[in-house]
Amino acid sequence: MSVNVQIVADPDDTPSVEKLAEWADCALRMRTGELEMTVRVVGLEEGRRLNERWRHSSGPTNVLSFPIEGLEAFPSLLGDVVVCAPVANSEARREGKSWHAHWAHLVIHGTLHLLGHDHLNDADAAIMEEVERTLLRKLGYPDPYL
């Protein structure tokens, strides 16, 4: 497993490179084989640009996933997970969640999208949420959906 971490936001507002990689790796271990991905932590401006361009939604969002498609010659390359630090931190404060627990949830959530999970309907959402709960429990974090 290979997790590349890029922090282009204020590093004081982000978990450590090691923690970000650990959380992504926790989800990657659901699959076998050599897998590669990137976790990129951004500020408000890049978060806004990405969300508007790729999701056609105004303003930044907490986490985006960009699966790599069409590179069958490189099946180990999964894609990128982008976390907007100011949004993630604001959500954790507003929802009264532990900072690390919320960030772990966002990184795992984004990584699961790279692995093919989604929440477009109730059945898929229930499956994805249960996987998230299980992985977060392994890391010692509470259920993020309570």
N, CA, C and O atoms as a GROMACS GRO file, in nm:
protein
  584
    1MET      N    1   0.084  -0.117   0.000
    1MET     CA    2   0.000   0.000   0.000
    1MET      C    3   0.089   0.124   0.000
    1MET      O    4   0.189   0.131   0.071
    2SER      N    5   0.049   0.219  -0.080
    2SER     CA    6   0.125   0.342  -0.088
    2SER      C    7   0.028   0.459  -0.084
    2SER      O    8  -0.058   0.474  -0.171
    3VAL      N    9   0.042   0.543   0.019
    3VAL     CA   10  -0.042   0.661   0.033
    3VAL      C   11   0.048   0.783   0.027
    3VAL      O   12   0.130   0.805   0.116
    4ASN      N   13   0.032   0.862  -0.077
    4ASN     CA   14   0.103   0.988  -0.090
    4ASN      C   15   0.018   1.095  -0.023
    4ASN      O   16  -0.102   1.103  -0.048
    5VAL      N   17   0.078   1.177   0.061
    5VAL     CA   18   0.004   1.283   0.130
    5VAL      C   19   0.061   1.417   0.086
    5VAL      O   20   0.182   1.440   0.090
    6GLN      N   21  -0.028   1.505   0.045
    6GLN     CA   22   0.008   1.642   0.006
    6GLN      C   23  -0.072   1.737   0.094
    6GLN      O   24  -0.195   1.732   0.097
    7ILE      N   25  -0.003   1.825   0.165
    7ILE     CA   26  -0.071   1.925   0.248
    7ILE      C   27  -0.038   2.061   0.191
    7ILE      O   28   0.075   2.109   0.201
    8VAL      N   29  -0.139   2.124   0.131
    8VAL     CA   30  -0.119   2.258   0.076
    8VAL      C   31  -0.201   2.361   0.154
    8VAL      O   32  -0.201   2.479   0.120
    9ALA      N   33  -0.269   2.317   0.258
    9ALA     CA   34  -0.340   2.406   0.350
    9ALA      C   35  -0.244   2.439   0.465
    9ALA      O   36  -0.132   2.388   0.470
   10ASP      N   37  -0.288   2.523   0.555
   10ASP     CA   38  -0.209   2.556   0.673
   10ASP      C   39  -0.184   2.428   0.752
   10ASP      O   40  -0.278   2.368   0.802
   11PRO      N   41  -0.056   2.386   0.765
   11PRO     CA   42  -0.029   2.259   0.835
   11PRO      C   43  -0.073   2.258   0.981
   11PRO      O   44  -0.092   2.150   1.039
   12ASP      N   45  -0.090   2.375   1.041
   12ASP     CA   46  -0.139   2.380   1.179
   12ASP      C   47  -0.286   2.340   1.188
   12ASP      O   48  -0.334   2.307   1.296
   13ASP      N   49  -0.356   2.343   1.076
   13ASP     CA   50  -0.499   2.310   1.072
   13ASP      C   51  -0.524   2.168   1.027
   13ASP      O   52  -0.639   2.131   1.003
   14THR      N   53  -0.419   2.087   1.014
   14THR     CA   54  -0.434   1.953   0.959
   14THR      C   55  -0.369   1.849   1.048
   14THR      O   56  -0.273   1.879   1.120
   15PRO      N   57  -0.421   1.727   1.045
   15PRO     CA   58  -0.352   1.618   1.114
   15PRO      C   59  -0.217   1.592   1.048
   15PRO      O   60  -0.188   1.644   0.940
   16SER      N   61  -0.136   1.515   1.113
   16SER     CA   62  -0.002   1.485   1.060
   16SER      C   63  -0.011   1.400   0.933
   16SER      O   64  -0.110   1.331   0.909
   17VAL      N   65   0.095   1.406   0.855
   17VAL     CA   66   0.106   1.322   0.736
   17VAL      C   67   0.088   1.175   0.774
   17VAL      O   68   0.023   1.099   0.703
   18GLU      N   69   0.147   1.137   0.886
   18GLU     CA   70   0.140   0.997   0.930
   18GLU      C   71  -0.004   0.955   0.962
   18GLU      O   72  -0.046   0.846   0.926
   19LYS      N   73  -0.078   1.043   1.029
   19LYS     CA   74  -0.217   1.010   1.062
   19LYS      C   75  -0.302   1.000   0.936
   19LYS      O   76  -0.380   0.906   0.921
   20LEU      N   77  -0.287   1.094   0.845
   20LEU     CA   78  -0.364   1.091   0.721
   20LEU      C   79  -0.338   0.962   0.644
   20LEU      O   80  -0.431   0.899   0.593
   21ALA      N   81  -0.211   0.923   0.637
   21ALA     CA   82  -0.175   0.799   0.567
   21ALA      C   83  -0.230   0.677   0.641
   21ALA      O   84  -0.276   0.582   0.577
   22GLU      N   85  -0.225   0.678   0.773
   22GLU     CA   86  -0.276   0.566   0.853
   22GLU      C   87  -0.425   0.545   0.828
   22GLU      O   88  -0.470   0.431   0.813
   23TRP      N   89  -0.502   0.653   0.824
   23TRP     CA   90  -0.647   0.641   0.805
   23TRP      C   91  -0.679   0.588   0.666
   23TRP      O   92  -0.767   0.503   0.651
   24ALA      N   93  -0.609   0.637   0.564
   24ALA     CA   94  -0.633   0.586   0.428
   24ALA      C   95  -0.592   0.440   0.420
   24ALA      O   96  -0.664   0.359   0.360
   25ASP      N   97  -0.480   0.406   0.478
   25ASP     CA   98  -0.430   0.269   0.476
   25ASP      C   99  -0.528   0.172   0.542
   25ASP      O  100  -0.542   0.058   0.499
   26CYS      N  101  -0.594   0.218   0.648
   26CYS     CA  102  -0.693   0.134   0.716
   26CYS      C  103  -0.800   0.088   0.618
   26CYS      O  104  -0.839  -0.029   0.620
   27ALA      N  105  -0.847   0.178   0.533
   27ALA     CA  106  -0.949   0.141   0.434
   27ALA      C  107  -0.888   0.059   0.322
   27ALA      O  108  -0.951  -0.035   0.272
   28LEU      N  109  -0.767   0.093   0.280
   28LEU     CA  110  -0.703   0.020   0.170
   28LEU      C  111  -0.682  -0.127   0.203
   28LEU      O  112  -0.683  -0.212   0.114
   29ARG      N  113  -0.663  -0.158   0.330
   29ARG     CA  114  -0.638  -0.296   0.372
   29ARG      C  115  -0.757  -0.388   0.348
   29ARG      O  116  -0.746  -0.509   0.364
   30MET      N  117  -0.870  -0.331   0.309
   30MET     CA  118  -0.986  -0.413   0.274
   30MET      C  119  -0.960  -0.490   0.145
   30MET      O  120  -1.027  -0.589   0.118
   31ARG      N  121  -0.865  -0.444   0.068
   31ARG     CA  122  -0.832  -0.508  -0.059
   31ARG      C  123  -0.691  -0.563  -0.051
   31ARG      O  124  -0.610  -0.516   0.028
   32THR      N  125  -0.664  -0.662  -0.132
   32THR     CA  126  -0.530  -0.718  -0.138
   32THR      C  127  -0.457  -0.659  -0.258
   32THR      O  128  -0.519  -0.600  -0.348
   33GLY      N  129  -0.329  -0.674  -0.259
   33GLY     CA  130  -0.249  -0.625  -0.369
   33GLY      C  131  -0.191  -0.488  -0.341
   33GLY      O  132  -0.225  -0.424  -0.242
   34GLU      N  133  -0.104  -0.446  -0.427
   34GLU     CA  134  -0.039  -0.316  -0.414
   34GLU      C  135  -0.133  -0.209  -0.466
   34GLU      O  136  -0.173  -0.212  -0.582
   35LEU      N  137  -0.168  -0.114  -0.382
   35LEU     CA  138  -0.258  -0.006  -0.419
   35LEU      C  139  -0.191   0.127  -0.391
   35LEU      O  140  -0.114   0.140  -0.295
   36GLU      N  141  -0.219   0.226  -0.475
   36GLU     CA  142  -0.161   0.358  -0.457
   36GLU      C  143  -0.269   0.464  -0.465
   36GLU      O  144  -0.361   0.455  -0.547
   37MET      N  145  -0.257   0.564  -0.379
   37MET     CA  146  -0.352   0.675  -0.379
   37MET      C  147  -0.285   0.798  -0.320
   37MET      O  148  -0.176   0.791  -0.264
   38THR      N  149  -0.352   0.911  -0.334
   38THR     CA  150  -0.305   1.036  -0.276
   38THR      C  151  -0.414   1.094  -0.188
   38THR      O  152  -0.532   1.093  -0.224
   39VAL      N  153  -0.374   1.146  -0.073
   39VAL     CA  154  -0.461   1.228   0.011
   39VAL      C  155  -0.405   1.370   0.002
   39VAL      O  156  -0.289   1.394   0.037
   40ARG      N  157  -0.485   1.462  -0.045
   40ARG     CA  158  -0.444   1.602  -0.060
   40ARG      C  159  -0.530   1.688   0.032
   40ARG      O  160  -0.653   1.680   0.027
   41VAL      N  161  -0.467   1.768   0.115
   41VAL     CA  162  -0.538   1.856   0.207
   41VAL      C  163  -0.525   1.999   0.155
   41VAL      O  164  -0.414   2.050   0.135
   42VAL      N  165  -0.640   2.062   0.133
   42VAL     CA  166  -0.642   2.193   0.068
   42VAL      C  167  -0.711   2.298   0.154
   42VAL      O  168  -0.775   2.266   0.255
   43GLY      N  169  -0.697   2.422   0.113
   43GLY     CA  170  -0.765   2.534   0.176
   43GLY      C  171  -0.899   2.561   0.108
   43GLY      O  172  -0.943   2.486   0.021
   44LEU      N  173  -0.962   2.670   0.150
   44LEU     CA  174  -1.096   2.702   0.100
   44LEU      C  175  -1.100   2.728  -0.050
   44LEU      O  176  -1.192   2.681  -0.117
   45GLU      N  177  -1.003   2.801  -0.102
   45GLU     CA  178  -1.008   2.838  -0.244
   45GLU      C  179  -0.997   2.716  -0.336
   45GLU      O  180  -1.077   2.701  -0.428
   46GLU      N  181  -0.900   2.628  -0.310
   46GLU     CA  182  -0.889   2.508  -0.392
   46GLU      C  183  -1.008   2.416  -0.371
   46GLU      O  184  -1.057   2.355  -0.465
   47GLY      N  185  -1.055   2.406  -0.248
   47GLY     CA  186  -1.173   2.324  -0.220
   47GLY      C  187  -1.294   2.374  -0.295
   47GLY      O  188  -1.372   2.294  -0.349
   48ARG      N  189  -1.312   2.505  -0.300
   48ARG     CA  190  -1.424   2.564  -0.373
   48ARG      C  191  -1.411   2.537  -0.523
   48ARG      O  192  -1.508   2.495  -0.587
   49ARG      N  193  -1.293   2.561  -0.579
   49ARG     CA  194  -1.273   2.540  -0.723
   49ARG      C  195  -1.301   2.396  -0.763
   49ARG      O  196  -1.369   2.371  -0.863
   50LEU      N  197  -1.249   2.302  -0.686
   50LEU     CA  198  -1.269   2.160  -0.720
   50LEU      C  199  -1.416   2.121  -0.710
   50LEU      O  200  -1.467   2.053  -0.798
   51ASN      N  201  -1.483   2.164  -0.604
   51ASN     CA  202  -1.624   2.128  -0.586
   51ASN      C  203  -1.711   2.189  -0.696
   51ASN      O  204  -1.801   2.123  -0.747
   52GLU      N  205  -1.683   2.313  -0.732
   52GLU     CA  206  -1.762   2.377  -0.837
   52GLU      C  207  -1.736   2.313  -0.973
   52GLU      O  208  -1.829   2.294  -1.052
   53ARG      N  209  -1.611   2.278  -1.001
   53ARG     CA  210  -1.580   2.221  -1.132
   53ARG      C  211  -1.630   2.078  -1.148
   53ARG      O  212  -1.686   2.044  -1.252
   54TRP      N  213  -1.611   1.994  -1.044
   54TRP     CA  214  -1.638   1.851  -1.060
   54TRP      C  215  -1.773   1.808  -1.007
   54TRP      O  216  -1.828   1.708  -1.053
   55ARG      N  217  -1.829   1.881  -0.911
   55ARG     CA  218  -1.961   1.843  -0.858
   55ARG      C  219  -2.067   1.946  -0.893
   55ARG      O  220  -2.186   1.926  -0.867
   56HIS      N  221  -2.025   2.055  -0.953
   56HIS     CA  222  -2.116   2.163  -0.993
   56HIS      C  223  -2.196   2.216  -0.874
   56HIS      O  224  -2.313   2.250  -0.886
   57SER      N  225  -2.130   2.221  -0.758
   57SER     CA  226  -2.189   2.274  -0.635
   57SER      C  227  -2.108   2.397  -0.593
   57SER      O  228  -1.986   2.397  -0.604
   58SER      N  229  -2.176   2.498  -0.545
   58SER     CA  230  -2.104   2.619  -0.507
   58SER      C  231  -2.037   2.602  -0.371
   58SER      O  232  -2.089   2.534  -0.283
   59GLY      N  233  -1.922   2.665  -0.357
   59GLY     CA  234  -1.848   2.662  -0.232
   59GLY      C  235  -1.773   2.533  -0.212
   59GLY      O  236  -1.791   2.437  -0.288
   60PRO      N  237  -1.689   2.529  -0.110
   60PRO     CA  238  -1.611   2.407  -0.081
   60PRO      C  239  -1.696   2.304  -0.009
   60PRO      O  240  -1.800   2.336   0.049
   61THR      N  241  -1.652   2.180  -0.014
   61THR     CA  242  -1.714   2.072   0.061
   61THR      C  243  -1.606   2.004   0.145
   61THR      O  244  -1.488   2.035   0.130
   62ASN      N  245  -1.645   1.913   0.232
   62ASN     CA  246  -1.549   1.853   0.324
   62ASN      C  247  -1.451   1.757   0.255
   62ASN      O  248  -1.330   1.766   0.279
   63VAL      N  249  -1.501   1.666   0.170
   63VAL     CA  250  -1.413   1.567   0.108
   63VAL      C  251  -1.462   1.535  -0.033
   63VAL      O  252  -1.583   1.525  -0.058
   64LEU      N  253  -1.368   1.521  -0.123
   64LEU     CA  254  -1.396   1.482  -0.261
   64LEU      C  255  -1.307   1.363  -0.296
   64LEU      O  256  -1.195   1.352  -0.249
   65SER      N  257  -1.359   1.276  -0.380
   65SER     CA  258  -1.281   1.161  -0.427
   65SER      C  259  -1.275   1.166  -0.579
   65SER      O  260  -1.374   1.194  -0.646
   66PHE      N  261  -1.156   1.138  -0.631
   66PHE     CA  262  -1.134   1.138  -0.775
   66PHE      C  263  -1.073   1.004  -0.816
   66PHE      O  264  -0.951   0.992  -0.824
   67PRO      N  265  -1.158   0.904  -0.842
   67PRO     CA  266  -1.105   0.774  -0.885
   67PRO      C  267  -1.041   0.786  -1.023
   67PRO      O  268  -1.090   0.859  -1.109
   68ILE      N  269  -0.933   0.715  -1.042
   68ILE     CA  270  -0.869   0.710  -1.173
   68ILE      C  271  -0.942   0.607  -1.257
   68ILE      O  272  -0.961   0.493  -1.215
   69GLU      N  273  -0.983   0.648  -1.374
   69GLU     CA  274  -1.052   0.558  -1.464
   69GLU      C  275  -0.980   0.556  -1.598
   69GLU      O  276  -0.920   0.656  -1.638
   70GLY      N  277  -0.985   0.445  -1.666
   70GLY     CA  278  -0.927   0.435  -1.799
   70GLY      C  279  -0.778   0.405  -1.802
   70GLY      O  280  -0.716   0.415  -1.907
   71LEU      N  281  -0.721   0.369  -1.690
   71LEU     CA  282  -0.579   0.333  -1.686
   71LEU      C  283  -0.565   0.186  -1.649
   71LEU      O  284  -0.499   0.152  -1.551
   72GLU      N  285  -0.627   0.100  -1.728
   72GLU     CA  286  -0.625  -0.043  -1.699
   72GLU      C  287  -0.484  -0.100  -1.690
   72GLU      O  288  -0.461  -0.201  -1.624
   73ALA      N  289  -0.388  -0.034  -1.756
   73ALA     CA  290  -0.249  -0.079  -1.751
   73ALA      C  291  -0.188  -0.057  -1.612
   73ALA      O  292  -0.085  -0.115  -1.580
   74PHE      N  293  -0.253   0.029  -1.530
   74PHE     CA  294  -0.203   0.058  -1.396
   74PHE      C  295  -0.314   0.036  -1.294
   74PHE      O  296  -0.363   0.131  -1.234
   75PRO      N  297  -0.355  -0.089  -1.273
   75PRO     CA  298  -0.470  -0.115  -1.185
   75PRO      C  299  -0.444  -0.080  -1.039
   75PRO      O  300  -0.539  -0.070  -0.962
   76SER      N  301  -0.319  -0.062  -1.000
   76SER     CA  302  -0.292  -0.030  -0.860
   76SER      C  303  -0.320   0.117  -0.829
   76SER      O  304  -0.334   0.153  -0.712
   77LEU      N  305  -0.328   0.202  -0.930
   77LEU     CA  306  -0.353   0.344  -0.907
   77LEU      C  307  -0.501   0.368  -0.885
   77LEU      O  308  -0.582   0.350  -0.976
   78LEU      N  309  -0.537   0.409  -0.764
   78LEU     CA  310  -0.678   0.428  -0.730
   78LEU      C  311  -0.729   0.568  -0.758
   78LEU      O  312  -0.838   0.585  -0.812
   79GLY      N  313  -0.651   0.670  -0.723
   79GLY     CA  314  -0.694   0.807  -0.742
   79GLY      C  315  -0.659   0.894  -0.623
   79GLY      O  316  -0.568   0.863  -0.546
   80ASP      N  317  -0.733   1.004  -0.609
   80ASP     CA  318  -0.704   1.104  -0.508
   80ASP      C  319  -0.825   1.130  -0.418
   80ASP      O  320  -0.940   1.125  -0.463
   81VAL      N  321  -0.797   1.156  -0.292
   81VAL     CA  322  -0.896   1.204  -0.196
   81VAL      C  323  -0.851   1.343  -0.155
   81VAL      O  324  -0.736   1.364  -0.117
   82VAL      N  325  -0.943   1.440  -0.164
   82VAL     CA  326  -0.911   1.578  -0.130
   82VAL      C  327  -0.997   1.619  -0.011
   82VAL      O  328  -1.120   1.611  -0.017
   83VAL      N  329  -0.933   1.664   0.096
   83VAL     CA  330  -1.003   1.711   0.215
   83VAL      C  331  -0.979   1.861   0.226
   83VAL      O  332  -0.865   1.908   0.220
   84CYS      N  333  -1.087   1.936   0.242
   84CYS     CA  334  -1.077   2.080   0.263
   84CYS      C  335  -1.066   2.105   0.413
   84CYS      O  336  -1.163   2.090   0.487
   85ALA      N  337  -0.946   2.144   0.458
   85ALA     CA  338  -0.918   2.157   0.601
   85ALA      C  339  -1.013   2.252   0.674
   85ALA      O  340  -1.067   2.214   0.778
   86PRO      N  341  -1.036   2.373   0.624
   86PRO     CA  342  -1.125   2.462   0.700
   86PRO      C  343  -1.267   2.407   0.714
   86PRO      O  344  -1.330   2.425   0.818
   87VAL      N  345  -1.318   2.341   0.611
   87VAL     CA  346  -1.452   2.283   0.619
   87VAL      C  347  -1.454   2.168   0.719
   87VAL      O  348  -1.543   2.160   0.803
   88ALA      N  349  -1.355   2.078   0.710
   88ALA     CA  350  -1.348   1.964   0.802
   88ALA      C  351  -1.338   2.011   0.947
   88ALA      O  352  -1.405   1.957   1.035
   89ASN      N  353  -1.256   2.112   0.972
   89ASN     CA  354  -1.238   2.161   1.109
   89ASN      C  355  -1.364   2.229   1.160
   89ASN      O  356  -1.401   2.212   1.276
   90SER      N  357  -1.429   2.306   1.074
   90SER     CA  358  -1.553   2.373   1.113
   90SER      C  359  -1.662   2.271   1.146
   90SER      O  360  -1.735   2.286   1.244
   91GLU      N  361  -1.673   2.167   1.064
   91GLU     CA  362  -1.773   2.062   1.090
   91GLU      C  363  -1.748   1.993   1.222
   91GLU      O  364  -1.841   1.971   1.300
   92ALA      N  365  -1.622   1.959   1.249
   92ALA     CA  366  -1.590   1.890   1.375
   92ALA      C  367  -1.632   1.975   1.495
   92ALA      O  368  -1.692   1.925   1.590
   93ARG      N  369  -1.600   2.104   1.489
   93ARG     CA  370  -1.639   2.194   1.599
   93ARG      C  371  -1.791   2.205   1.610
   93ARG      O  372  -1.847   2.189   1.719
   94ARG      N  373  -1.857   2.230   1.499
   94ARG     CA  374  -2.002   2.251   1.497
   94ARG      C  375  -2.078   2.126   1.545
   94ARG      O  376  -2.179   2.137   1.614
   95GLU      N  377  -2.027   2.007   1.508
   95GLU     CA  378  -2.094   1.882   1.543
   95GLU      C  379  -2.046   1.824   1.676
   95GLU      O  380  -2.095   1.719   1.719
   96GLY      N  381  -1.952   1.892   1.741
   96GLY     CA  382  -1.902   1.846   1.870
   96GLY      C  383  -1.826   1.715   1.861
   96GLY      O  384  -1.828   1.635   1.955
   97LYS      N  385  -1.760   1.693   1.748
   97LYS     CA  386  -1.685   1.568   1.728
   97LYS      C  387  -1.538   1.590   1.755
   97LYS      O  388  -1.486   1.700   1.737
   98SER      N  389  -1.472   1.485   1.796
   98SER     CA  390  -1.326   1.489   1.811
   98SER      C  391  -1.266   1.522   1.674
   98SER      O  392  -1.308   1.469   1.571
   99TRP      N  393  -1.167   1.611   1.675
   99TRP     CA  394  -1.100   1.653   1.552
   99TRP      C  395  -1.045   1.533   1.476
   99TRP      O  396  -1.072   1.517   1.357
  100HIS      N  397  -0.968   1.447   1.544
  100HIS     CA  398  -0.909   1.330   1.478
  100HIS      C  399  -1.017   1.233   1.431
  100HIS      O  400  -1.004   1.175   1.323
  101ALA      N  401  -1.120   1.213   1.508
  101ALA     CA  402  -1.226   1.120   1.468
  101ALA      C  403  -1.295   1.168   1.340
  101ALA      O  404  -1.324   1.088   1.252
  102HIS      N  405  -1.321   1.298   1.332
  102HIS     CA  406  -1.388   1.351   1.213
  102HIS      C  407  -1.297   1.341   1.090
  102HIS      O  408  -1.341   1.301   0.983
  103TRP      N  409  -1.173   1.378   1.106
  103TRP     CA  410  -1.079   1.368   0.995
  103TRP      C  411  -1.062   1.223   0.950
  103TRP      O  412  -1.058   1.195   0.831
  104ALA      N  413  -1.050   1.131   1.045
  104ALA     CA  414  -1.037   0.989   1.011
  104ALA      C  415  -1.158   0.945   0.929
  104ALA      O  416  -1.144   0.874   0.830
  105HIS      N  417  -1.276   0.987   0.971
  105HIS     CA  418  -1.398   0.951   0.899
  105HIS      C  419  -1.394   1.004   0.755
  105HIS      O  420  -1.427   0.932   0.661
  106LEU      N  421  -1.355   1.129   0.738
  106LEU     CA  422  -1.352   1.188   0.604
  106LEU      C  423  -1.251   1.117   0.513
  106LEU      O  424  -1.281   1.091   0.396
  107VAL      N  425  -1.134   1.087   0.566
  107VAL     CA  426  -1.032   1.018   0.484
  107VAL      C  427  -1.078   0.878   0.449
  107VAL      O  428  -1.064   0.834   0.335
  108ILE      N  429  -1.133   0.807   0.545
  108ILE     CA  430  -1.184   0.671   0.519
  108ILE      C  431  -1.299   0.677   0.420
  108ILE      O  432  -1.306   0.596   0.327
  109HIS      N  433  -1.390   0.771   0.437
  109HIS     CA  434  -1.505   0.786   0.347
  109HIS      C  435  -1.456   0.808   0.203
  109HIS      O  436  -1.501   0.741   0.110
  110GLY      N  437  -1.363   0.901   0.186
  110GLY     CA  438  -1.310   0.928   0.053
  110GLY      C  439  -1.237   0.809  -0.006
  110GLY      O  440  -1.249   0.782  -0.126
  111THR      N  441  -1.162   0.738   0.075
  111THR     CA  442  -1.088   0.620   0.028
  111THR      C  443  -1.184   0.510  -0.014
  111THR      O  444  -1.160   0.441  -0.113
  112LEU      N  445  -1.292   0.492   0.061
  112LEU     CA  446  -1.392   0.392   0.022
  112LEU      C  447  -1.453   0.424  -0.114
  112LEU      O  448  -1.483   0.333  -0.191
  113HIS      N  449  -1.470   0.550  -0.143
  113HIS     CA  450  -1.518   0.587  -0.278
  113HIS      C  451  -1.417   0.540  -0.383
  113HIS      O  452  -1.457   0.489  -0.488
  114LEU      N  453  -1.290   0.556  -0.357
  114LEU     CA  454  -1.188   0.509  -0.453
  114LEU      C  455  -1.194   0.358  -0.471
  114LEU      O  456  -1.161   0.307  -0.578
  115LEU      N  457  -1.237   0.288  -0.366
  115LEU     CA  458  -1.246   0.143  -0.372
  115LEU      C  459  -1.379   0.095  -0.431
  115LEU      O  460  -1.404  -0.026  -0.438
  116GLY      N  461  -1.464   0.189  -0.474
  116GLY     CA  462  -1.587   0.151  -0.541
  116GLY      C  463  -1.714   0.163  -0.460
  116GLY      O  464  -1.822   0.136  -0.513
  117HIS      N  465  -1.705   0.202  -0.334
  117HIS     CA  466  -1.825   0.221  -0.252
  117HIS      C  467  -1.893   0.352  -0.290
  117HIS      O  468  -1.829   0.446  -0.337
  118ASP      N  469  -2.024   0.356  -0.269
  118ASP     CA  470  -2.098   0.478  -0.294
  118ASP      C  471  -2.220   0.483  -0.205
  118ASP      O  472  -2.251   0.385  -0.136
  119HIS      N  473  -2.290   0.595  -0.206
  119HIS     CA  474  -2.409   0.613  -0.123
  119HIS      C  475  -2.519   0.683  -0.201
  119HIS      O  476  -2.588   0.771  -0.149
  120LEU      N  477  -2.534   0.644  -0.327
  120LEU     CA  478  -2.634   0.705  -0.413
  120LEU      C  479  -2.776   0.657  -0.384
  120LEU      O  480  -2.872   0.726  -0.417
  121ASN      N  481  -2.789   0.541  -0.322
  121ASN     CA  482  -2.921   0.493  -0.280
  121ASN      C  483  -2.911   0.441  -0.137
  121ASN      O  484  -2.801   0.424  -0.084
  122ASP      N  485  -3.024   0.417  -0.074
  122ASP     CA  486  -3.027   0.380   0.067
  122ASP      C  487  -2.951   0.251   0.096
  122ASP      O  488  -2.881   0.241   0.197
  123ALA      N  489  -2.963   0.153   0.008
  123ALA     CA  490  -2.898   0.024   0.031
  123ALA      C  491  -2.746   0.040   0.027
  123ALA      O  492  -2.675  -0.010   0.114
  124ASP      N  493  -2.696   0.110  -0.074
  124ASP     CA  494  -2.551   0.132  -0.085
  124ASP      C  495  -2.500   0.218   0.030
  124ASP      O  496  -2.390   0.195   0.081
  125ALA      N  497  -2.579   0.317   0.068
  125ALA     CA  498  -2.540   0.404   0.180
  125ALA      C  499  -2.528   0.323   0.309
  125ALA      O  500  -2.434   0.344   0.386
  126ALA      N  501  -2.620   0.232   0.333
  126ALA     CA  502  -2.617   0.150   0.454
  126ALA      C  503  -2.492   0.063   0.457
  126ALA      O  504  -2.429   0.048   0.561
  127ILE      N  505  -2.457   0.007   0.343
  127ILE     CA  506  -2.336  -0.077   0.335
  127ILE      C  507  -2.212   0.008   0.362
  127ILE      O  508  -2.127  -0.030   0.442
  128MET      N  509  -2.202   0.122   0.295
  128MET     CA  510  -2.084   0.207   0.311
  128MET      C  511  -2.072   0.257   0.454
  128MET      O  512  -1.962   0.258   0.510
  129GLU      N  513  -2.181   0.298   0.513
  129GLU     CA  514  -2.178   0.347   0.652
  129GLU      C  515  -2.134   0.238   0.749
  129GLU      O  516  -2.062   0.266   0.844
  130GLU      N  517  -2.177   0.115   0.727
  130GLU     CA  518  -2.136   0.006   0.815
  130GLU      C  519  -1.986  -0.022   0.802
  130GLU      O  520  -1.919  -0.048   0.901
  131VAL      N  521  -1.935  -0.016   0.682
  131VAL     CA  522  -1.791  -0.034   0.661
  131VAL      C  523  -1.715   0.078   0.732
  131VAL      O  524  -1.614   0.053   0.798
  132GLU      N  525  -1.764   0.201   0.719
  132GLU     CA  526  -1.699   0.314   0.788
  132GLU      C  527  -1.700   0.293   0.939
  132GLU      O  528  -1.597   0.312   1.004
  133ARG      N  529  -1.814   0.254   0.994
  133ARG     CA  530  -1.822   0.230   1.139
  133ARG      C  531  -1.722   0.125   1.182
  133ARG      O  532  -1.654   0.141   1.284
  134THR      N  533  -1.712   0.016   1.106
  134THR     CA  534  -1.621  -0.094   1.140
  134THR      C  535  -1.476  -0.046   1.139
  134THR      O  536  -1.401  -0.074   1.232
  135LEU      N  537  -1.437   0.025   1.034
  135LEU     CA  538  -1.299   0.072   1.024
  135LEU      C  539  -1.267   0.174   1.133
  135LEU      O  540  -1.159   0.170   1.192
  136LEU      N  541  -1.359   0.265   1.158
  136LEU     CA  542  -1.335   0.365   1.263
  136LEU      C  543  -1.327   0.300   1.401
  136LEU      O  544  -1.248   0.342   1.485
  137ARG      N  545  -1.410   0.198   1.424
  137ARG     CA  546  -1.405   0.126   1.551
  137ARG      C  547  -1.268   0.060   1.569
  137ARG      O  548  -1.212   0.061   1.679
  138LYS      N  549  -1.213   0.002   1.460
  138LYS     CA  550  -1.079  -0.058   1.467
  138LYS      C  551  -0.974   0.044   1.508
  138LYS      O  552  -0.876   0.010   1.574
  139LEU      N  553  -0.995   0.169   1.469
  139LEU     CA  554  -0.900   0.276   1.502
  139LEU      C  555  -0.928   0.339   1.638
  139LEU      O  556  -0.853   0.425   1.683
  140GLY      N  557  -1.036   0.296   1.703
  140GLY     CA  558  -1.070   0.348   1.834
  140GLY      C  559  -1.157   0.474   1.833
  140GLY      O  560  -1.165   0.546   1.932
  141TYR      N  561  -1.223   0.500   1.720
  141TYR     CA  562  -1.308   0.617   1.709
  141TYR      C  563  -1.456   0.576   1.716
  141TYR      O  564  -1.491   0.463   1.682
  142PRO      N  565  -1.541   0.669   1.762
  142PRO     CA  566  -1.684   0.637   1.777
  142PRO      C  567  -1.757   0.638   1.643
  142PRO      O  568  -1.704   0.682   1.541
  143ASP      N  569  -1.878   0.588   1.645
  143ASP     CA  570  -1.966   0.587   1.530
  143ASP      C  571  -1.993   0.732   1.487
  143ASP      O  572  -2.045   0.810   1.566
  144PRO      N  573  -1.956   0.768   1.364
  144PRO     CA  574  -1.974   0.907   1.321
  144PRO      C  575  -2.119   0.943   1.289
  144PRO      O  576  -2.151   1.061   1.270
  145TYR      N  577  -2.206   0.843   1.284
  145TYR     CA  578  -2.345   0.867   1.246
  145TYR      C  579  -2.439   0.878   1.365
  145TYR      O  580  -2.560   0.893   1.347
  146LEU      N  581  -2.386   0.870   1.488
  146LEU     CA  582  -2.472   0.884   1.605
  146LEU      C  583  -2.504   1.031   1.628
  146LEU      O  584  -2.575   1.064   1.722
   0.00000   0.00000   0.00000
